[in-house]
Amino acid sequence: MHARLDPTPLAAAYMRVRALSEALAAHLEPEDQCIQSMPDASPTKWHLAHTSWFFETFVLAGPGYARYREGWDFLFNSYYQTVGSMHARAQRGLLSRPTVAEILAYRRAVDEQVLHSLPHMSPAKRGLIELGLHHEQQHQELILTDIKHALSLNPLGPAYRKPGPLGQAIAQLPALRWVEDPGGLVELGRAGDADGFGFDNEGPRHKRWLEPFAIASRLVSCGEYLAFMADDGYTRPQLWLSEGWDAVQREQWRAPGYWRAPEQAGEPWRVFTLEGVKPLDPSAPVCHLSYFEADAFARWRDARLPSEAEWEHVAGALEVNGNLLPSSAPELADAPLHPTSSSSASADPSGLAQLFGDVWEWTASPYQPYPGYRPPEGAIGEYNGKFMCNQLVLRGGSCATPRDHLRATYRNFFHAPTRWQFSGLRLAKDLQG
């Protein structure tokens, strides 16, 4: 059994992760925690309850166990068909009851039982606790992205939290440079538990052949994306995949998500953030892009998006460091909760900056199983494997991703039109062999 699953460190991790979820919700009023702005998003209180349902269902439930409340397993199951039916996802915002206070009491009851039972649990059960903690960290990110979407629809533009102190103006964005890689036969993915925690979709370790390529030294900035917009990027069909062009016409996209157009000529663009509406920083990474927009920008720049294999190959040996969500509640006050300019981030000796944090980076790779992949047995097998269809992989984490949740092998995935996540892009291009 890995030392991280020993009772003392696992209990400490459990309390830290659970406390962070509640700290994220503490900025919100009960009314905020009930709203659902679209089917892809969920109310904050549902996230708090669902993550507790996970521990109750997969760690505590068993012979002789009585559910905390009758019917709550139906309300707070997400998509685990093998453990029972569930409330319709698009109707979670209609659940005024149970209240926020009742859900917080539910969390305390689950926490008490988990911590009491943890020292006596089998290694397999402790492994499920660890999985549940990383599952909850995914929902911590969703708490932020979902409430940002909801608040953005309010004409008053309310902020999730009060604005922090203003930073110094960025003098100049570092020039984008190309970092070349000879490619060749590389190994990717997790080798197993010796690599630390990882989701099942991150393995098994396997070989890939990469042709010579170059990858951009930093993320694409808002200023560079403004140039794409000024060059009629949204009205030139030759830059777009067919399905992307259809989305542009249907949704009337003319800018990234949360951007606010100038009200009068000569005024700057603004952007809705978790701290309310702010002037757009041209040096900050562009975010809230769909895959289609990222791909169109890359075509406009005579480049392309990297494959996930290329991304992991260059990131694999680097330390996970960057503009990420802190992993504990006391550090939250200093977290930007928004992408920041690469001018304030030092590049790795490899010449690459912002590989981790700021924005999830769209890759050109479909979300598919690695060679030899097999989903786990039982309901936990529904966690990742059944979504391996019609989605694209994103890498690197964002400003809303907990720091100790991330690693180079982590595979995020969304449908191509998705824009409410902190998603941006890094360019890549082919080299002559």
CORZIGI-V242128 format. One record per residue. PSI is psi in degrees with one decimal (NA if undefined). NEAR is the number of other C-alpha atoms within 12 Angstrom. Layout:
# CORZIGI-V242128
psi near
PSI NEAR
PSI NEAR
This chain:
# CORZIGI-V242128
psi near
132.5 15
144.8 19
-27.8 16
-15.6 23
4.0 30
148.4 24
-42.6 28
-52.9 18
-32.8 20
-39.8 30
-40.2 28
-42.8 22
-40.5 30
-50.1 38
-37.4 28
-46.4 27
-44.8 39
-36.4 40
-36.7 29
-39.7 33
-45.1 43
-30.8 37
-37.5 27
-38.3 42
-21.1 38
-19.4 25
-10.7 26
148.8 28
159.9 21
-35.6 23
-38.0 23
-37.3 33
-6.1 43
-14.9 35
149.5 35
117.2 33
-15.9 29
162.3 24
-29.6 19
-16.4 27
163.0 35
153.9 40
149.0 44
-43.9 46
-28.2 49
-41.7 49
-43.5 45
-37.2 46
-42.8 49
-41.4 40
-30.3 43
-39.0 46
-38.8 37
-48.4 39
-39.7 44
-40.9 35
-44.8 35
-16.6 31
-46.6 34
-38.6 32
142.1 22
-173.4 13
127.6 8
-6.2 7
134.4 14
128.0 17
147.5 23
-48.5 26
136.0 21
132.1 11
-16.2 18
-26.1 30
-30.6 32
-40.4 25
-34.8 32
5.9 39
142.6 32
-66.4 35
18.4 26
86.1 26
-30.0 19
-8.4 18
3.4 22
174.3 18
173.7 18
156.5 22
145.2 24
130.2 19
-43.9 25
-8.8 19
14.5 23
-30.2 34
-7.0 31
-4.5 24
83.9 28
-23.8 23
143.7 21
156.8 27
168.4 24
-43.5 30
-39.6 22
-37.1 21
-38.6 35
-36.0 31
-37.3 21
-44.6 30
-44.0 32
-38.7 24
-42.4 23
-44.1 36
-43.8 32
-42.5 21
-39.5 26
-48.8 35
-33.8 28
-38.2 16
-19.7 20
-46.4 32
-20.5 20
3.8 16
155.9 23
160.1 17
-35.6 21
-42.6 18
-39.7 29
-34.4 35
-34.7 31
-33.0 30
-45.9 44
-44.6 38
-43.0 32
-34.0 36
-42.1 39
-33.8 36
-43.4 35
-34.8 37
-32.8 39
-39.9 35
-23.8 40
-42.1 42
-41.2 40
-32.7 36
-43.6 46
-46.4 45
-35.7 42
-42.1 39
-30.4 45
-44.0 46
-44.1 38
-47.9 38
-29.3 33
-22.7 28
-8.6 21
122.9 19
-22.0 12
-10.4 12
46.8 24
150.5 27
145.9 30
-39.8 33
163.7 28
144.2 18
140.9 21
-177.2 19
141.5 11
134.2 13
171.4 14
149.5 12
142.5 15
123.2 18
-45.3 15
135.6 18
131.4 27
140.9 25
142.1 18
126.3 26
158.3 23
124.4 24
115.0 29
148.3 24
133.2 27
-10.6 21
-144.9 24
-164.9 17
119.8 17
159.2 23
136.2 25
160.9 32
169.7 36
143.3 29
-15.3 21
-165.5 20
-22.7 21
-22.9 12
2.6 20
-172.2 24
145.3 33
151.4 31
159.4 40
-29.1 32
-3.5 36
-1.5 40
-179.6 32
167.1 25
138.0 25
169.4 21
144.8 20
146.3 21
128.3 18
128.4 27
157.3 22
137.0 22
169.1 31
145.6 34
145.6 41
147.2 39
-19.2 34
176.2 42
158.5 51
136.3 48
166.3 41
-38.7 36
-40.2 24
-34.5 29
-32.2 38
-36.6 29
-38.9 20
-43.5 29
-41.8 23
-24.3 16
25.4 17
36.3 19
-32.8 32
-2.7 34
14.3 23
98.8 23
-24.0 22
-16.1 17
-11.1 29
144.2 27
152.3 24
-46.6 16
-33.5 21
-41.9 32
-39.3 29
-40.3 19
-40.5 24
-43.4 29
-41.7 17
-44.6 12
-7.9 18
43.2 15
133.3 28
-1.4 28
166.2 35
163.7 43
143.0 34
-0.1 35
144.4 31
121.3 25
151.3 25
138.9 15
-26.2 10
154.8 9
136.9 8
-12.6 8
153.9 12
161.0 19
152.7 25
167.5 24
138.5 32
128.4 36
176.2 39
-9.9 37
23.8 28
-169.5 31
130.2 29
160.6 24
142.3 23
130.8 33
110.1 36
-21.9 30
-10.3 32
154.1 37
137.4 44
140.1 47
175.5 49
46.3 41
144.2 42
166.4 42
-38.8 46
-41.2 41
-40.7 45
-43.4 49
-41.5 39
-41.1 37
-43.5 44
-42.0 34
-42.2 24
-33.9 28
12.1 24
41.7 15
-162.3 26
175.3 31
146.5 42
155.0 38
161.0 35
-28.0 40
-42.7 40
-44.5 41
-49.6 46
-33.7 35
-42.9 32
-23.6 40
-16.5 32
-34.6 28
1.6 19
153.6 25
141.3 24
104.2 28
136.2 32
-166.4 38
87.4 37
163.7 38
133.2 40
154.4 35
0.4 35
151.8 30
-41.3 24
-21.8 17
-4.0 20
-35.9 28
-28.6 20
1.2 20
130.3 33
-33.3 31
26.8 38
149.0 39
143.8 44
159.5 38
145.9 38
-11.2 38
-27.1 27
6.1 25
128.3 29
139.4 21
149.4 26
157.3 23
-21.5 14
-13.7 24
1.3 26
134.2 34
154.5 41
27.0 45
-29.3 51
133.9 48
-176.3 48
-75.7 47
146.9 45
136.5 50
117.9 51
137.1 53
170.3 40
5.4 33
130.8 34
149.8 27
102.7 31
161.6 26
146.5 27
158.3 29
128.3 16
2.3 16
137.2 22
126.9 22
152.5 24
159.3 17
153.3 12
-165.6 14
-32.2 23
-23.8 28
-13.5 22
-2.6 23
-47.1 26
-42.4 31
-35.3 27
-3.2 23
9.2 23
63.4 25
128.5 18
31.9 16
158.2 28
150.5 35
137.7 41
149.2 46
155.8 47
-12.2 49
173.2 44
-177.7 49
-8.9 44
5.4 43
123.3 47
135.9 45
-45.3 34
9.0 31
-14.8 41
154.3 40
166.4 36
-25.0 38
-3.7 43
129.7 37
108.8 43
159.0 38
139.1 36
163.1 34
153.3 29
-35.0 34
-3.6 34
131.5 34
-9.3 36
-10.1 39
162.3 44
77.6 46
133.0 48
-149.3 48
157.6 52
139.4 51
156.2 41
166.4 41
159.7 28
150.9 26
152.2 18
133.0 12
NA 13
